[in-house]
């Protein structure tokens, strides 16, 4: 697997252009989608309005401001509608059935493309696709390009360096610095010692609450599950995501490794296991932001939550990879990838398609647009139009970039894109909750996950 940092060479340094998604959405067969994008010479003078269906509620107001600026500069209205959290597919289905459907929408990779391929214009000749720093990131089918990645993200174990520094100064500390924590064995040793000393450290637990409330368990049934999926399907032959997508069965070879880190989280938490079913991601981030714990698993999108707490200093917010005890993990980096791809509605007229693409190009190339992307939307955008002085400024994004640039480290692909269905995730999340509550044995969690995979894949 190519290292992500090599993708960055000669491109925007503030972009975490992830080569690890190479092959994502690609097909060896010919595309059945004959939709084409209009040429750059298409006349758009008659287009007065385009429609963008956004799926990130947390930045809806930012898009509204961007739309207002675009109308001021270009005279074209960008109608922004935002789907409620967790309701994007449902909203998109409803809106596409209307006489005035979205002209710009989003798909979540190859799975999303399969659902919406009849509405996805071929963007291989578009200006925005030409700006993608690593074109293997795009969602492709045959010779066509149907989804353009617009943000890449990273996740791992976020830690408060001030608390860790305090721990390293305690008598009998199991490590002298974070540099020594490069495996599950060392992480577990340190964490368990910190739990014994939590009163002295002024924390309620080492890890924030493991949120297992239905709908808030995505960090475990999707993001943490990425670790065993990556190691099972990174076979050295073919792309790991494609291998995962095509797998009719899950062997769950690394189930014990998953259990290692999951148990470490729940056994050394701020919250008793029997209360985790009521905990949300917001609860978890609030605990970290208030300095009540030293670590939390989450992505660079969580900086806003941490900043809002006003307790943890920016310079103390750092990242650690998710170690599970796999051989050779000392050189493992963070989990990097994307589920965020722009698509243009091929069912609207060519002028509207071109006007929609013009807006996206403006967003990622104009001086105003690029500043808004970095500072307001908080994106790490994979386009060559961003220069060295246009890097993300928040500490988590900078940490992700720093990990990508470390010599000798390999980032972990977002293999969870190959999970068969949302139902599989929901089933697995429910099993995890029963496990921590003592209502289910781990062997049964594993068996049910394997059975559900086979069932969902066949369906």
N, C-alpha and C positions, 0 to 999 in steps of 0.2 A: 504494500500500500504506500502510495506517495505521501510524503509528509505535507501537511497543510501549509507549513511555512514556505515551502518552495513555490506554492501558488502565488504567494504575495510578492515575490521578487519582481521588481519592475512595475508593479501595480500600486494601487492606493494602499499605503501602509495601514490606513485605518480600517481596511476592509479585511474581514476574516474570510477570504475567498476559499471555500473548502473543497479541495480536490477530492476529499474522501467520499463525496457523493457521486464520484465518477460512475457513469452507467446507470444512475438512478433514473428510472423512467424510460430507459432506452429499450428498444425491441429489435431483435434480429430479423423480424419479419417486416414486410412492407406495411406501411400505414394504411388503414382503411379510411382515414380522415382526409378528405380532399379539400378541406377549407384552406383558403389562402388569404394572406394579409394584403391589403392594398399597397400599391407602389408609393414611393416617396413623392411622386408627381400628382397624386390624387388631390383634387381640389376640395378643400375643407371650408371654403369661405361661407358656405351656406349653413354650417353647423354652429348652432348657438348654445347647445347644451349637451353634456355627456353625463353618464350616471355611473358612479363608483360605489359598489357594495363592499363595505369594509367589514372585516371580521375581528378587529381588535378594539373592543369597547373602551379600553383604558386610554386610547389615544384618539378617540373620536373627535374631541374638541380641537386637537392639533390639526387633523385633516380639514376640519371646517375652516380654520384660519388659513391653511394653505390654499384651499379652494377659493377663498375670498381674494387672496393675493393673485391667483391665476386669472380670475375674472378681471381684476384691475389691470393686469398687464396685457392679457391676450383677448379679453372681451368674450371669453367662452365660460359659461356657467358649468361648474362641476358639482353636480348634485351628489352629496355624500349621504348615504344611508348606512347605519351600523347595525349589524345583527346583535342580538343579545348573546351573552356569554353561553357557549355551548349550543347555540341555535343556528349556526351559520348555514349548514346544509339545508335545514328546514326552510330558512328564510330564502336562500338562493333558489330552491325549488319553487317556492311561491312566487318570487319576483320574476323568474324566467318565464313563467306562464302568462305574465301580463303583456299588454300591448306595448308597453314602454319598459323593456327589461334592462338590467344592468349592461353597460357597455364594457366596463372593466370589472372583473370579479377575480376570486382567488381559488386556487386548488391546492390541496395539501400533498402534492407529489404524484407519483404514478397511480396510486389508488384513486385519488381525486380526479385525475385525468380520465381514468376508465369510466368514471361516473358521468363526466361532463364533456367527453371528447367530441360529441356532435356540436358543441357550442364553442369549441376552442379553435381560434384562427391559427394558421401556421405563421409563426413569428420569426422564422429563420432568416428572413431578409430585412427584418426591422432594425432600426437604428439602436434600439435599446439592447437587443440581443448582441449586436456587434460590440457593445460596451461591457458585456459580462466578462469579467477577468478570467474566469475558468468556465468555459462553455459546457464542460461535462456536468456542471451543476444543473443544467436545464432539464426540464421534462421533455423527453423526445420520444418519437415513435417513427420508425423507418427513417426517412430523410427529413422529417418535419420537426419543428420545435413548437411546443404548445404551452409551455409554462416557463416563465422567466423568474429565477430566484431574485428576490429583492432585499432579503436580509438573511444573514447567517448568525447563528447564536451558539452559545456554549454553556454547558452546565457541569457541575461537579459539587464538591463539598466546599461551601463558603465558610471561612473561619475568621474570627476576630483575633487579629494578631496581638492586641494588647493583653487579652486573656491568656493567650498561648505564651507570651513572654513572661507573664506573671507565673504561669505554671513551671516553665523551664527553670525559674529561680528557686523553686521549692526543693526542700531536702529530698533526695532520692528520686528526683524526676527521671523518667524513663527515656528522655531525650534531652539534648541541649539546645536544639533548634529545629525548625520545621524541615530543614534540609535532610534530617535523619529519618523523617517519616516518608518512606517511599514504597511501602508495602502494607498489606493488610495486617500482617503479624505485628509490625511496629506500631501501626495506627491503633490496633486493639490494645496493645500494651499501654500506650500513652492514654488512651481514652479511659480505660478501666482505672488507671491510677488517678486520673483527673476526677473521676466520679467519687473515688475515696476521699479526695481533697476538695470537693465542690464547696464546702462551707468556707474553707480558707480562700478559695478563689472567688467567692461571692457570686456563685451561679446556682441556678436551680437544677441544672443538668448539663451534660456536655453537649448533647444534641437537642435541637428544638423538637417540638412535638411531631411525631410521625402522623400526619393528617390522613386518617382513614375514613372520614365521613364520605359517603357516596357522592361522587362528583368532585371530591377534593383529594382523591387517591391517585391522581395521574402521575405524581412524582415516583410512585412505586410500581403501579401496574404498567406504566409506559416507560418512564425515564430510567428507573433503576433496572427494569427488565431488559433495557438495552444492553447491559453488560453481558449477561449470559447469551443473549442473541448474537451479539458481535463475536464473541469467542466461538460459538458453535458454528456460525456460518461464514466466518473468515477463514475459509479452507485453503486459500492459496490459489484456487481456481475459480474464476468468475468473480463478479462483484458481490460483496457481502449483502447488500440490500436486495439485489436481484435474487441471490440464493435464498434469502429469507422469504421473499415474496413467492417464490416457486415451491417452497418446502411444503409438502402435503402433511408431513408429520414433524413434530417437535420432539427431539430426543431429550431436551433439557439436560444436556451433559453437564452444565455448570450450575445446576440447582443448588448444590451445597455451597458454592461460592456466593450465590445470591443470598442464601440463608445467613452466611457469615456476616455480611454487612447489614442486612436487615435486622438481624438479632442485635448487632452492635448498636444500631440506632435506637431500637426499642428498649434495650436493657440499660441504656445510659442516657435516658431522655429526661426532659423536664416534667414529663407527664406519665402517670401510671398507665399500664397497658389497657386496663379495663375502661379507660376514658378516651382512648384514641379514636374510637368510632364517632365521637362527636367533635373531633378537632378538624379545623380547616387549614388550608394553606395560609390564609390571612393570620390565623392564630399563630402558626409556626413562625412566620416572618416577623410578627409583632414581638415575639419572645426574643428573637435574635436582635432585632432593632433596639430593644430595650436593654440589651446586655445581660439578659437572663441565662444565656447559654453561649457556648463557644463556637458551635458549628451548626450548619443547616445545609441540606442538599437542595440546590435550586440553580436557576440559570441567571445569566447576566441581566435579564429583564427584571430581576428582583431589586435592582439598585434603588428604584423609587421608594419601595417599601422600607428599605433600610435607612435611606436618607430621611424619610418622614419621621422616623423615631427620634432623630436628633441626639442620639447617645453615642453610637458607634462612629468613631472618627473615620473619615474617608481613607486616610492613609493606612488604617488598620484592616480594611476589607480586602481579603486575599482568597485565593483558590487553591484547592488540593484535589487531585484526581480521586475518583471513586475506586478504592482498592478493595478487591474481593478475595485475594489469595491465589490468583492465577499465576502460573509460572511465568517469569519474565515481566511482571507488571511494574517493575522498577523503572521501566522506560515508557510507561503508559502515560498519555496526556489526558486532557479533558475530553468530554463528549461534545463534538462539534457537528452541526448540520443545519438543516432548515426544513420547515414544512410550509414555507411561505412563497408562493409563486403567483405572479400576475398572469392572467389570461385575458384575451380580448374576445368579446362575443362575436362569433362569425355570422350570427344570424341578423345582425344589424347591417345597415348599408355601408359600403366601402368608405364613404366620406366620414361617417361617424367612427368607424374602426380607426381610420387614420387620425382623426382628432383625438381619440382616446389615447392612442400611442403617443401623440405629440405631448399630451399632458404628462405622461410618465417620463418621457425624455426630458422635458423641462424640469420635472421634479428632481431628477438625478444628474442634471448637468448645469442648471442655472446656479448663479451664486446664491440667490435666496433659497432655492430648492435644496441645495446641498447642505446649507446651514440648518434648514428645518429638518432634514433627514437625520443629521447627527445630533443636533441639540434638542429638538422638540420630539421627533418620533423616536429618537434613541436607537436608530438602526445602525448595524454594522453592515453596510451595503456593498455587495460584490461587483462594483463597477469601476472601470479604469478611469472614469471621469473625476474621481476623488484623489487629491494630492496628499502628500505627507503632512501638510498642515491642516488637514481636514479629518483627523482621526477622532473617534469617539473620546469623550473626556471623562466619562464616569469610570470609577475604579474597577468595576467588574468587567466592563468591555476591555479596558486596558489590560486587566489580568488575563483574559482569554487570549488576547493578542500576544502577550508575553509568553504564555505557555506554548502557543503555536510556534514561536520563534526560538524555543529552547532546542539547542543541539542535542541530538540523540533521543528525542522523544517522539512518539507516534500518537496522534490523536485517534479517538474512538468514533467511528462513523455512527450516525443515527440509524442503526439497524431496525429500530422499532417501527420504521416506515413499512416494514414487511409483515407486521402483525395482521392476522387475517381479518379482524373486525373489531368494532367497538364492543361488541358483545363479549368477545374473548377477554378484552381488558376488564370489562365490568365483572365478569365471572372470576377472574384472577384477583381483582381487588377485593371482592367479597370473601374469597378464600383466605386472603392475607388477614383480613379483619378477624375471621373466625380463628385463625391460627394464633394471633396475639392474645385473643381472649380465652385461649385454652380449649376451644370447642372443636379443633381440627388438628390432626397430626400433620407434620410437614410432609411425610410420605404421601398423604392424601392430597395435600395442596399440589404436589408435583404431578401425581397421577391425574388429577382433575384438569390441570393445565394442559397436559398432553392430550387428553381425551377431547377437551374443548377445542384445541387447535385443529385436530383432525376433523372434527365435526364442522367447525366454522369454515375451514378451507374447502371441504367437499361441498358445502352449501354455496 
